[in-house]
């Protein structure tokens, strides 16, 4: 990993549009959605040896990976040196949807006293687009759905879907169940490749 005296500051632009809706006809339900777009430019990052090796067949990465001669005709030789400089990569664009639904079922709505409340939550992110442009003059390519090496400081994994599902019961106030909170949470990550 090498330094770079020619680095300059990063810049980023972001916009988000969102909506929150609580229908009067389903008491206790709230749904929300946010569409977001992040455009990062001149990102200071090392790309990571694995990323450089996997992309060593395209410019500008081909000059950063040195290989020994191959003993098998037609195959690449073993990697002997990878130079991973800090650099301003041209940019990255991320776009997606954050969503959430919360439903609180309060037992008092049934008219038979307070038996506590049940809270159900679903929230997550759908990654619509993630593109990386490593250098000016190069074409952007998609990185959504990839598991990137941890040395790539921009991010380590970009699954298309992430979500949390939870359900919790809270005991009624002013009873022996007043301090009882019982629940479960499920974390789900889907649609990413790990080669």
Backbone bond lengths (Angstrom), bond angles and torsions (degrees), N, CA, C in turn:
res aa  C-N    CA-C-N  psi(-1)  N-CA   C-N-CA  omega(-1)  CA-C   N-CA-C  phi
1 X - - - 1.461 - - 1.518 107.17 -
2 X 1.312 115.91 129.09 1.456 119.60 -177.48 1.524 110.60 -123.22
3 X 1.323 115.10 155.85 1.454 121.28 176.85 1.510 110.97 -81.31
4 X 1.340 115.92 178.71 1.452 120.66 -178.98 1.527 108.49 -152.68
5 X 1.336 118.39 110.69 1.474 120.22 -178.55 1.526 113.50 -73.51
6 X 1.330 118.49 -5.89 1.459 121.27 -176.27 1.529 113.35 -100.89
7 X 1.339 117.73 15.38 1.464 120.43 179.11 1.524 110.90 -67.51
8 X 1.326 116.94 149.42 1.457 121.70 173.02 1.526 109.20 -133.26
9 X 1.345 118.51 165.63 1.473 121.12 -171.75 1.525 113.67 -62.81
10 X 1.331 113.70 149.65 1.460 121.31 174.56 1.529 109.76 -77.76
11 X 1.312 116.26 155.47 1.462 121.50 170.59 1.526 107.83 -134.86
12 X 1.325 116.28 154.34 1.461 120.42 179.10 1.524 109.36 -146.83
13 X 1.317 115.40 145.97 1.453 122.78 177.23 1.519 107.35 -127.85
14 X 1.330 115.23 138.32 1.461 118.88 -177.11 1.515 109.53 -142.59
15 X 1.317 115.86 144.44 1.451 121.33 168.26 1.521 109.06 -138.96
16 X 1.314 114.55 149.00 1.461 121.30 -178.00 1.528 108.81 -141.24
17 X 1.314 115.94 137.06 1.461 121.82 173.26 1.526 107.34 -123.12
18 X 1.309 116.18 132.60 1.458 118.10 -177.47 1.510 112.84 -141.31
19 X 1.331 113.17 165.79 1.456 121.23 178.16 1.527 108.42 -145.69
20 X 1.322 115.76 142.83 1.464 122.51 173.84 1.519 106.69 -126.87
21 X 1.336 115.95 132.87 1.463 120.08 -176.80 1.520 109.46 -135.66
22 X 1.331 115.73 128.70 1.466 122.49 175.19 1.521 107.67 -125.25
23 X 1.326 117.71 96.78 1.470 119.06 -176.72 1.524 111.78 -67.39
24 X 1.311 115.86 138.89 1.467 120.35 179.96 1.514 111.23 -72.24
25 X 1.324 117.72 -24.03 1.452 121.56 -176.68 1.526 113.09 -83.22
26 X 1.356 118.57 -7.97 1.471 121.88 171.08 1.519 106.65 -128.49
27 X 1.318 115.95 91.01 1.458 121.13 -176.42 1.531 109.58 -65.00
28 X 1.341 115.90 130.81 1.459 121.55 177.90 1.523 114.53 97.73
29 X 1.349 117.77 -3.64 1.462 120.79 -178.94 1.529 110.34 -100.34
30 X 1.322 115.85 133.11 1.460 122.63 173.21 1.516 107.90 -135.24
31 X 1.327 117.00 128.34 1.464 121.96 176.06 1.521 108.25 -122.36
32 X 1.332 115.44 146.10 1.457 119.55 178.55 1.517 109.45 -145.81
33 X 1.322 114.89 154.97 1.458 121.10 177.90 1.525 108.10 -148.89
34 X 1.322 116.42 140.49 1.455 123.15 177.42 1.517 108.70 -132.32
35 X 1.324 116.63 122.70 1.461 121.60 173.12 1.517 106.76 -96.28
36 X 1.343 117.62 125.70 1.460 121.32 -174.85 1.523 110.74 -127.21
37 X 1.324 113.63 154.43 1.462 121.88 -179.93 1.528 106.85 -143.49
38 X 1.329 117.03 125.18 1.457 122.18 179.07 1.527 108.14 -123.81
39 X 1.310 116.30 126.16 1.466 122.96 178.66 1.530 107.28 -118.61
40 X 1.322 116.28 107.74 1.470 121.86 -178.30 1.527 108.16 -104.00
41 X 1.351 115.78 136.09 1.461 120.17 -178.57 1.524 109.87 -129.92
42 X 1.316 115.25 147.58 1.471 122.53 179.28 1.525 112.10 57.80
43 X 1.311 117.66 41.59 1.457 122.78 -177.82 1.525 109.40 -66.04
44 X 1.336 116.76 130.78 1.463 121.27 176.40 1.521 107.60 -88.89
45 X 1.317 116.05 119.50 1.461 119.30 -174.88 1.517 110.84 -161.60
46 X 1.312 115.08 152.64 1.456 119.96 160.91 1.517 105.28 -93.90
47 X 1.305 117.55 150.84 1.453 119.91 -176.02 1.521 113.21 -92.68
48 X 1.313 117.89 -20.34 1.461 120.57 -179.50 1.518 111.61 92.33
49 X 1.333 115.78 139.19 1.464 121.29 -176.08 1.525 112.09 -59.56
50 X 1.328 118.12 -43.05 1.466 120.32 -177.51 1.524 110.85 -62.79
51 X 1.329 116.50 -43.32 1.468 121.11 178.44 1.528 110.32 -61.67
52 X 1.341 117.15 -44.32 1.463 120.93 -179.30 1.524 111.58 -64.25
53 X 1.325 116.91 -41.05 1.472 120.49 179.49 1.526 110.62 -65.76
54 X 1.338 116.74 -44.70 1.472 120.13 -179.07 1.522 112.41 -64.47
55 X 1.336 116.98 -27.97 1.461 120.56 -177.83 1.524 112.68 -108.90
56 X 1.332 117.00 19.06 1.468 120.68 -175.70 1.524 113.48 -71.25
57 X 1.308 117.88 -3.66 1.466 120.34 177.62 1.529 112.06 -90.08
58 X 1.345 118.39 0.57 1.458 121.03 178.71 1.529 110.78 -129.49
59 X 1.320 115.28 151.10 1.467 120.70 177.70 1.517 108.64 -71.88
60 X 1.306 119.81 148.28 1.457 129.50 1.30 1.527 113.35 -91.19
61 X 1.333 117.45 6.74 1.463 120.98 -173.91 1.528 112.89 -72.60
62 X 1.317 117.44 -23.00 1.466 120.47 -175.22 1.526 112.72 -62.89
63 X 1.324 118.18 -22.14 1.474 120.28 179.46 1.527 112.25 -88.09
64 X 1.321 118.05 -6.91 1.463 121.58 -175.91 1.528 113.66 -99.15
65 X 1.321 117.29 -7.59 1.468 121.71 -177.72 1.523 108.87 -118.75
66 X 1.341 116.56 124.10 1.464 122.13 177.62 1.516 108.52 -110.22
67 X 1.322 115.90 135.41 1.460 121.40 -179.43 1.526 110.26 -123.15
68 X 1.317 115.22 149.80 1.461 121.46 172.77 1.524 108.31 -77.85
69 X 1.311 117.97 158.92 1.468 119.21 177.14 1.528 110.70 -61.13
70 X 1.327 114.46 144.42 1.459 120.03 179.99 1.526 110.39 -83.21
71 X 1.306 116.09 143.93 1.465 121.01 175.05 1.524 111.35 -88.14
72 X 1.351 115.46 -10.89 1.467 120.63 179.98 1.528 107.53 -112.20
73 X 1.322 117.97 120.02 1.470 120.47 -179.24 1.527 111.69 -57.98
74 X 1.331 115.36 137.22 1.460 120.90 177.36 1.516 114.86 85.15
75 X 1.326 118.65 -5.26 1.466 121.36 179.80 1.521 109.86 -112.84
76 X 1.313 115.35 154.26 1.459 120.26 178.29 1.521 109.65 -75.59
77 X 1.319 115.59 146.27 1.452 120.64 177.08 1.516 111.21 -79.13
78 X 1.325 117.26 172.46 1.462 120.73 -179.63 1.529 111.78 -68.33
79 X 1.314 115.55 148.35 1.469 121.58 179.10 1.525 108.26 -72.68
80 X 1.336 115.88 130.08 1.467 120.41 178.90 1.514 112.28 -111.51
81 X 1.345 117.77 -23.81 1.465 120.61 -178.39 1.521 109.04 -154.41
82 X 1.346 115.67 134.57 1.456 121.72 172.60 1.521 106.85 -126.85
83 X 1.326 116.87 122.36 1.463 121.86 175.84 1.522 106.68 -99.47
84 X 1.330 116.12 120.60 1.466 122.16 -175.74 1.532 108.74 -119.79
85 X 1.331 118.19 84.64 1.464 119.79 -176.39 1.522 112.66 -81.43
86 X 1.359 115.85 148.49 1.459 119.23 166.41 1.513 106.10 -65.02
87 X 1.293 116.18 133.93 1.458 118.25 -178.72 1.514 110.38 -154.54
88 X 1.319 115.00 160.74 1.453 120.65 171.34 1.516 106.81 -84.30
89 X 1.320 116.08 105.83 1.462 116.88 173.58 1.515 106.24 -79.78
90 X 1.282 116.84 152.17 1.452 121.19 -169.13 1.523 112.16 -59.98
91 X 1.315 117.64 -44.45 1.448 117.12 178.78 1.510 113.93 167.82
92 X 1.319 113.94 173.11 1.456 121.77 177.85 1.520 108.10 -146.78
93 X 1.306 115.38 145.60 1.463 121.49 176.78 1.523 108.21 -123.97
94 X 1.318 115.54 130.31 1.457 122.47 177.02 1.518 107.81 -124.27
95 X 1.329 115.84 139.22 1.450 120.37 -178.81 1.521 108.58 -148.68
96 X 1.312 116.34 140.03 1.456 117.74 179.51 1.517 113.42 -175.58
97 X 1.315 114.46 -170.60 1.456 122.67 -176.52 1.527 109.47 -127.27
98 X 1.330 116.26 124.30 1.467 121.99 169.42 1.523 107.00 -98.62
99 X 1.317 116.92 136.06 1.462 119.99 -177.67 1.525 109.80 -139.46
100 X 1.325 115.39 154.71 1.463 120.25 178.95 1.520 109.40 -156.07
101 X 1.318 115.66 142.66 1.464 122.81 172.40 1.527 107.14 -135.38
102 X 1.313 116.21 128.54 1.465 121.97 178.14 1.522 107.57 -125.46
103 X 1.325 115.51 130.00 1.457 120.29 175.91 1.521 108.07 -127.20
104 X 1.336 115.40 122.34 1.466 121.56 178.66 1.523 107.28 -111.80
105 X 1.320 114.50 113.05 1.463 120.57 178.70 1.523 107.70 -97.27
106 X 1.327 115.95 107.87 1.466 121.95 179.24 1.527 107.65 -94.13
107 X 1.318 117.32 121.50 1.467 120.98 -173.83 1.523 113.65 -64.60
108 X 1.328 118.23 -16.60 1.476 120.06 -178.89 1.531 111.91 -69.41
109 X 1.331 118.20 -16.38 1.473 119.31 -179.45 1.526 112.09 -68.85
110 X 1.345 117.56 -16.58 1.462 120.79 179.94 1.521 112.82 -85.29
111 X 1.349 116.94 -7.99 1.459 121.20 176.44 1.516 115.51 76.83
112 X 1.325 118.99 18.57 1.470 121.31 179.95 1.522 111.58 -120.84
113 X 1.325 118.22 36.22 1.459 121.82 179.22 1.524 111.40 90.35
114 X 1.334 112.85 -179.87 1.461 120.29 -177.59 1.523 109.98 -99.17
115 X 1.321 116.93 112.42 1.466 122.47 177.61 1.533 111.70 -108.38
116 X 1.328 116.29 10.05 1.456 120.84 -179.99 1.520 110.95 104.26
117 X 1.309 114.08 -171.52 1.455 117.43 179.29 1.520 111.22 -137.39
118 X 1.310 114.92 152.04 1.458 123.26 -179.72 1.529 107.14 -115.49
119 X 1.334 116.45 124.01 1.462 121.61 -179.27 1.522 109.02 -114.78
120 X 1.326 116.32 123.03 1.461 122.19 178.84 1.525 107.76 -117.07
121 X 1.330 115.84 132.58 1.457 120.90 -178.56 1.524 110.39 -132.74
122 X 1.308 115.65 137.25 1.467 122.92 170.97 1.515 105.59 -128.93
123 X 1.343 117.29 121.98 1.461 118.87 172.79 1.513 109.44 -142.18
124 X 1.306 114.77 150.09 1.453 117.53 -177.32 1.506 112.85 -170.07
125 X 1.329 113.73 -177.07 1.457 122.40 179.15 1.516 108.77 -135.94
126 X 1.308 115.51 133.06 1.460 121.85 171.25 1.512 106.99 -110.41
127 X 1.331 117.22 119.70 1.448 122.94 179.98 1.525 108.78 -88.29
128 X 1.306 115.89 108.39 1.455 121.02 -178.64 1.522 111.85 -79.14
129 X 1.343 115.54 -41.62 1.464 119.38 -174.04 1.513 110.06 -150.06
130 X 1.317 116.49 136.35 1.466 123.81 170.76 1.519 105.82 -143.49
131 X 1.320 115.94 116.33 1.461 120.86 -177.19 1.517 109.48 -129.99
132 X 1.306 115.99 142.71 1.457 122.66 -179.06 1.518 109.14 -121.22
133 X 1.321 116.37 133.53 1.465 121.99 171.94 1.523 106.04 -118.90
134 X 1.338 117.96 103.09 1.459 120.37 -171.14 1.518 115.28 -71.62
135 X 1.318 118.82 -25.15 1.461 120.93 -178.42 1.516 108.90 -153.39
136 X 1.346 117.11 152.84 1.462 119.00 176.03 1.531 110.73 -58.35
137 X 1.292 116.16 142.29 1.455 120.48 179.62 1.515 114.07 85.62
138 X 1.332 117.60 -8.29 1.466 119.92 176.41 1.519 108.56 -97.29
139 X 1.299 115.75 156.88 1.455 121.08 -179.30 1.522 109.95 -82.55
140 X 1.329 116.25 140.10 1.472 120.58 174.46 1.507 109.37 -65.78
141 X 1.343 116.13 144.31 1.463 119.42 174.88 1.514 108.91 -134.13
142 X 1.321 115.72 152.90 1.454 122.06 -175.08 1.522 112.92 -74.86
143 X 1.337 116.18 136.11 1.465 121.76 175.16 1.526 110.84 -123.27
144 X 1.327 117.17 7.01 1.470 120.45 177.69 1.520 108.84 -65.35
145 X 1.297 115.62 138.23 1.453 120.96 179.43 1.515 114.32 84.08
146 X 1.331 118.22 5.85 1.463 120.79 -178.97 1.518 111.36 -101.82
147 X 1.312 114.32 151.83 1.459 121.77 172.18 1.520 105.80 -104.24
148 X 1.327 115.99 107.80 1.459 120.97 -174.39 1.520 110.54 -94.03
149 X 1.330 118.47 156.16 1.453 120.55 179.25 1.526 110.92 -63.85
150 X 1.322 116.40 149.41 1.465 120.74 -177.59 1.515 112.35 -66.10
151 X 1.315 118.88 -18.23 1.458 120.43 177.79 1.531 111.68 -73.73
152 X 1.321 117.59 -15.51 1.460 121.21 176.27 1.519 106.66 -81.43
153 X 1.339 116.71 103.16 1.460 121.51 -166.91 1.519 114.68 -71.30
154 X 1.308 118.49 -12.40 1.454 120.10 -179.85 1.523 111.34 -65.60
155 X 1.309 116.60 -44.84 1.459 122.19 178.80 1.523 108.42 -169.48
156 X 1.312 117.73 162.98 1.458 118.44 178.69 1.524 112.78 -106.05
157 X 1.312 117.79 -29.60 1.461 118.61 176.31 1.521 109.12 -149.69
158 X 1.298 114.90 148.79 1.462 121.14 -176.90 1.518 110.82 -131.60
159 X 1.333 117.72 64.85 1.467 118.88 178.60 1.525 110.34 -65.83
160 X 1.313 115.44 151.25 1.467 119.98 179.09 1.526 111.53 -67.83
161 X 1.331 116.89 -34.40 1.465 120.73 -176.24 1.520 110.93 -132.06
162 X 1.320 115.68 136.69 1.467 123.23 169.83 1.522 106.09 -137.33
163 X 1.310 117.07 138.62 1.464 119.66 178.93 1.520 110.28 -153.46
164 X 1.316 114.96 154.50 1.460 123.50 173.81 1.522 107.44 -124.92
165 X 1.313 115.29 133.50 1.460 121.91 176.04 1.521 106.97 -120.23
166 X 1.325 117.16 131.18 1.464 118.67 179.68 1.523 110.54 -141.95
167 X 1.315 114.03 151.99 1.463 121.42 173.50 1.526 106.89 -141.61
168 X 1.343 115.91 131.45 1.465 121.49 -177.77 1.519 109.96 -136.15
169 X 1.315 114.78 141.19 1.462 121.94 173.74 1.522 108.04 -110.21
170 X 1.329 116.50 130.08 1.467 122.49 175.41 1.516 107.64 -116.08
171 X 1.323 114.81 126.01 1.463 119.58 179.75 1.520 112.18 -65.59
172 X 1.347 116.99 157.32 1.464 120.79 -178.88 1.533 111.38 -67.79
173 X 1.324 115.00 143.73 1.465 120.52 177.73 1.523 109.84 -66.71
174 X 1.315 116.29 156.38 1.471 124.04 176.83 1.525 113.51 62.03
175 X 1.349 117.34 26.87 1.461 121.87 172.86 1.516 107.47 -134.04
176 X 1.330 116.66 175.26 1.460 119.68 178.91 1.536 111.72 -66.51
177 X 1.347 117.66 -16.61 1.464 121.72 176.15 1.532 112.50 -90.68
178 X 1.339 117.35 5.28 1.468 122.11 -174.53 1.517 114.74 -55.95
179 X 1.308 118.81 -33.57 1.462 120.79 -178.88 1.513 114.21 -99.18
180 X 1.334 117.42 5.01 1.460 120.64 -176.32 1.520 111.06 -82.53
181 X 1.313 115.45 125.23 1.470 122.83 173.12 1.516 107.06 -131.93
182 X 1.323 116.37 119.40 1.465 121.71 -179.37 1.525 107.48 -129.40
183 X 1.322 116.08 137.02 1.448 117.01 -179.79 1.510 113.42 -165.81
184 X 1.301 114.08 179.17 1.460 121.49 178.83 1.527 108.62 -144.73
185 X 1.329 114.99 146.35 1.461 121.54 178.63 1.527 108.29 -130.04
186 X 1.314 116.79 135.59 1.460 122.48 175.21 1.519 107.47 -120.00
187 X 1.330 116.55 126.84 1.460 122.30 175.41 1.524 107.66 -103.50
188 X 1.320 116.96 132.44 1.457 121.30 -177.77 1.520 109.49 -128.66
189 X 1.312 116.42 131.83 1.459 122.75 175.18 1.521 106.64 -128.12
190 X 1.300 116.40 130.10 1.453 118.46 -177.24 1.504 113.73 -138.44
191 X 1.317 114.86 157.46 1.450 124.64 172.28 1.525 113.52 63.06
192 X 1.328 116.06 62.29 1.453 118.09 164.44 1.501 108.55 -139.72
193 X 1.320 114.85 152.19 1.457 121.38 -174.94 1.515 109.21 -99.57
194 X 1.303 117.41 140.72 1.463 122.48 176.47 1.514 107.31 -130.71
195 X 1.327 116.37 90.23 1.462 120.84 -179.65 1.521 110.93 -80.82
